[in-house]
Amino acid sequence: MLKIWQAGDPAVKKFLTKTHNKNQDLLKNVEEIVEAVRLNGEEAVFAYTRKFDGATLNLDSWKVKTEEIQAAYKQVDVDFLRAIKKAYAKIVAFHEKQKQKSWWEMDENGSILGQIYRPLARVGIYVPGGTAAYPSSVLMTAVPAVVAGVKEIIMTSPPAFDGSLNPYTLVAADLAGVTEIYKVGGAQAIAALAYGTENLKPVDKIVGPGNIYVTLAKKLVYGQVDIDMLAGPSEILIVADETAKADYIAADLLSQAEHDPLASAILLTTSDTLANDVKQEVTKQLNSLPRAAIARKAIEQGGCAIIVKDLEEAIGLANDFAPEHLELAVDAPFDVLGQVQNAGAIFLGHYSPESLGDYYAGPNHVLPTGGTARFYSPLNVDMYMKKSSLISYSKKGLEQVGQDIIKLAQVEGLEAHAKAIEVRMESR
């Protein structure tokens, strides 16, 4: 089931450089949904919610009430509350270290330069839902916004058939500091957040993972609002040597394969024996998974083990792929860390599985996919802030640089720019 190739096999390069289907055939449908919500507001939102989620909502029921959150606390178990609170504390602590401060400095002429950091006023977070629960995604998207100082955090998530949201998701939202929650998913949720409706004010930025409809809708509304990134199917790439354990590696590959049939699960190893043992372990472990059908399809389509001559070759291939999750399951992971250039999150050693980052360690699990780790970063506090430049020159400071500015403006043919300097220098 898990393909095994030598690094020199022509199939390897094709596999590692494959591009996911951009689903242009769906784009027209998404455009229609976004435009309908832009023009018709809540009428369109409720119609699409009935069509896609099977839930009948109205103005009174689509916004989550305080009583629903209170009821959710009674439905979740004590062990979950303990675990989510610990995870919350670790995620807060990690993101607190990211927060930047405004600064300014004055030179000898009294001129001041600086930068002002301000949080965005209102952000939207999208959390997948329906029959599933993703409280971890709530924490990962809401916590950095709270740390940044965002005052209004609006969450949308698709409802179940009865019009409810998962109680675990609601509890996580309350714990994380979400200020408004709406029962709407898909492209219609993204459009509602971007353009607003009669009773939902538009946001400044939309973040969070979702299906292809959500991703295409985020692409369409970018410019009306900011977005975090265009996320694709999940990815894990593991670099392993002979010290790695086959059952650990197989479990980690399957942890991403169970997300999506389009997920990528790749092993790069210096050991032929490990590659074959992992192949057997993947088949063995698959049989016990509740989401075996999804994971099996992902392994068949996007799973492989590639045998390399050494770790340097492995890291080179990993950098080319630029994975969402990169595990260094080797004897001395810190020795090769410096060679890693492109990865969303890096997990070092045999006891740092990807699941640790998904739920608990603290770093954000909203990560760049599809090779975009070459230029994108994980979701972070800075993404919820905007910066303004601060410029205050004294008269003496302007006089010292005035002729240089005039020259540059004149070269560009912008005489009014030059004049704005000249009039100040002439009035000494």
ChimeraX attribute file (.defattr): number of C-alpha atoms within 10 A of each C-alpha:
attribute: neighborCount
match mode: 1-to-1
recipient: residues
	/A:1	14
	/A:2	24
	/A:3	16
	/A:4	18
	/A:5	18
	/A:6	16
	/A:7	19
	/A:8	12
	/A:9	11
	/A:10	10
	/A:11	11
	/A:12	18
	/A:13	14
	/A:14	10
	/A:15	14
	/A:16	17
	/A:17	12
	/A:18	13
	/A:19	10
	/A:20	11
	/A:21	9
	/A:22	11
	/A:23	11
	/A:24	10
	/A:25	9
	/A:26	12
	/A:27	17
	/A:28	12
	/A:29	14
	/A:30	23
	/A:31	17
	/A:32	13
	/A:33	22
	/A:34	27
	/A:35	16
	/A:36	18
	/A:37	27
	/A:38	20
	/A:39	12
	/A:40	12
	/A:41	21
	/A:42	23
	/A:43	15
	/A:44	20
	/A:45	29
	/A:46	20
	/A:47	18
	/A:48	23
	/A:49	23
	/A:50	15
	/A:51	11
	/A:52	12
	/A:53	20
	/A:54	16
	/A:55	22
	/A:56	17
	/A:57	21
	/A:58	14
	/A:59	11
	/A:60	8
	/A:61	13
	/A:62	20
	/A:63	18
	/A:64	18
	/A:65	13
	/A:66	10
	/A:67	8
	/A:68	14
	/A:69	20
	/A:70	14
	/A:71	13
	/A:72	19
	/A:73	17
	/A:74	11
	/A:75	13
	/A:76	16
	/A:77	10
	/A:78	11
	/A:79	8
	/A:80	12
	/A:81	16
	/A:82	10
	/A:83	12
	/A:84	22
	/A:85	14
	/A:86	13
	/A:87	18
	/A:88	21
	/A:89	15
	/A:90	17
	/A:91	21
	/A:92	19
	/A:93	15
	/A:94	16
	/A:95	22
	/A:96	16
	/A:97	10
	/A:98	14
	/A:99	16
	/A:100	14
	/A:101	9
	/A:102	13
	/A:103	12
	/A:104	12
	/A:105	11
	/A:106	12
	/A:107	11
	/A:108	8
	/A:109	13
	/A:110	14
	/A:111	16
	/A:112	16
	/A:113	15
	/A:114	14
	/A:115	15
	/A:116	14
	/A:117	17
	/A:118	18
	/A:119	20
	/A:120	21
	/A:121	16
	/A:122	18
	/A:123	27
	/A:124	30
	/A:125	28
	/A:126	26
	/A:127	26
	/A:128	24
	/A:129	22
	/A:130	21
	/A:131	13
	/A:132	14
	/A:133	18
	/A:134	16
	/A:135	22
	/A:136	21
	/A:137	24
	/A:138	28
	/A:139	27
	/A:140	26
	/A:141	30
	/A:142	28
	/A:143	29
	/A:144	26
	/A:145	30
	/A:146	21
	/A:147	20
	/A:148	24
	/A:149	17
	/A:150	19
	/A:151	16
	/A:152	18
	/A:153	24
	/A:154	24
	/A:155	29
	/A:156	26
	/A:157	26
	/A:158	27
	/A:159	26
	/A:160	17
	/A:161	16
	/A:162	11
	/A:163	21
	/A:164	18
	/A:165	27
	/A:166	22
	/A:167	20
	/A:168	23
	/A:169	25
	/A:170	27
	/A:171	24
	/A:172	25
	/A:173	27
	/A:174	19
	/A:175	17
	/A:176	25
	/A:177	18
	/A:178	24
	/A:179	13
	/A:180	17
	/A:181	21
	/A:182	19
	/A:183	25
	/A:184	31
	/A:185	28
	/A:186	29
	/A:187	27
	/A:188	30
	/A:189	29
	/A:190	30
	/A:191	28
	/A:192	26
	/A:193	27
	/A:194	31
	/A:195	21
	/A:196	18
	/A:197	20
	/A:198	11
	/A:199	10
	/A:200	17
	/A:201	14
	/A:202	19
	/A:203	23
	/A:204	18
	/A:205	23
	/A:206	25
	/A:207	24
	/A:208	26
	/A:209	22
	/A:210	22
	/A:211	15
	/A:212	20
	/A:213	21
	/A:214	24
	/A:215	20
	/A:216	26
	/A:217	24
	/A:218	30
	/A:219	16
	/A:220	20
	/A:221	19
	/A:222	15
	/A:223	11
	/A:224	14
	/A:225	18
	/A:226	19
	/A:227	21
	/A:228	23
	/A:229	23
	/A:230	21
	/A:231	22
	/A:232	23
	/A:233	20
	/A:234	23
	/A:235	30
	/A:236	26
	/A:237	27
	/A:238	27
	/A:239	26
	/A:240	28
	/A:241	23
	/A:242	16
	/A:243	13
	/A:244	19
	/A:245	15
	/A:246	21
	/A:247	18
	/A:248	15
	/A:249	27
	/A:250	23
	/A:251	17
	/A:252	20
	/A:253	29
	/A:254	26
	/A:255	18
	/A:256	25
	/A:257	31
	/A:258	23
	/A:259	17
	/A:260	19
	/A:261	20
	/A:262	24
	/A:263	26
	/A:264	27
	/A:265	29
	/A:266	25
	/A:267	26
	/A:268	28
	/A:269	28
	/A:270	20
	/A:271	19
	/A:272	17
	/A:273	12
	/A:274	23
	/A:275	28
	/A:276	15
	/A:277	16
	/A:278	22
	/A:279	20
	/A:280	16
	/A:281	18
	/A:282	23
	/A:283	15
	/A:284	13
	/A:285	14
	/A:286	21
	/A:287	12
	/A:288	9
	/A:289	14
	/A:290	10
	/A:291	15
	/A:292	16
	/A:293	15
	/A:294	19
	/A:295	27
	/A:296	24
	/A:297	18
	/A:298	24
	/A:299	27
	/A:300	17
	/A:301	18
	/A:302	21
	/A:303	27
	/A:304	24
	/A:305	26
	/A:306	23
	/A:307	24
	/A:308	22
	/A:309	13
	/A:310	13
	/A:311	19
	/A:312	13
	/A:313	16
	/A:314	22
	/A:315	23
	/A:316	15
	/A:317	19
	/A:318	23
	/A:319	19
	/A:320	16
	/A:321	24
	/A:322	27
	/A:323	30
	/A:324	29
	/A:325	25
	/A:326	26
	/A:327	25
	/A:328	27
	/A:329	25
	/A:330	21
	/A:331	15
	/A:332	13
	/A:333	17
	/A:334	12
	/A:335	9
	/A:336	14
	/A:337	14
	/A:338	8
	/A:339	13
	/A:340	16
	/A:341	15
	/A:342	24
	/A:343	29
	/A:344	26
	/A:345	23
	/A:346	21
	/A:347	19
	/A:348	21
	/A:349	17
	/A:350	18
	/A:351	10
	/A:352	15
	/A:353	23
	/A:354	23
	/A:355	13
	/A:356	14
	/A:357	17
	/A:358	16
	/A:359	22
	/A:360	19
	/A:361	19
	/A:362	19
	/A:363	21
	/A:364	26
	/A:365	27
	/A:366	23
	/A:367	27
	/A:368	28
	/A:369	25
	/A:370	21
	/A:371	23
	/A:372	21
	/A:373	22
	/A:374	18
	/A:375	11
	/A:376	16
	/A:377	19
	/A:378	20
	/A:379	22
	/A:380	25
	/A:381	23
	/A:382	19
	/A:383	19
	/A:384	26
	/A:385	18
	/A:386	12
	/A:387	13
	/A:388	11
	/A:389	12
	/A:390	14
	/A:391	11
	/A:392	13
	/A:393	15
	/A:394	12
	/A:395	14
	/A:396	15
	/A:397	16
	/A:398	17
	/A:399	17
	/A:400	11
	/A:401	11
	/A:402	17
	/A:403	15
	/A:404	11
	/A:405	15
	/A:406	19
	/A:407	13
	/A:408	13
	/A:409	17
	/A:410	14
	/A:411	10
	/A:412	10
	/A:413	11
	/A:414	12
	/A:415	13
	/A:416	12
	/A:417	15
	/A:418	21
	/A:419	14
	/A:420	13
	/A:421	18
	/A:422	16
	/A:423	10
	/A:424	13
	/A:425	16
	/A:426	8
	/A:427	6
	/A:428	8
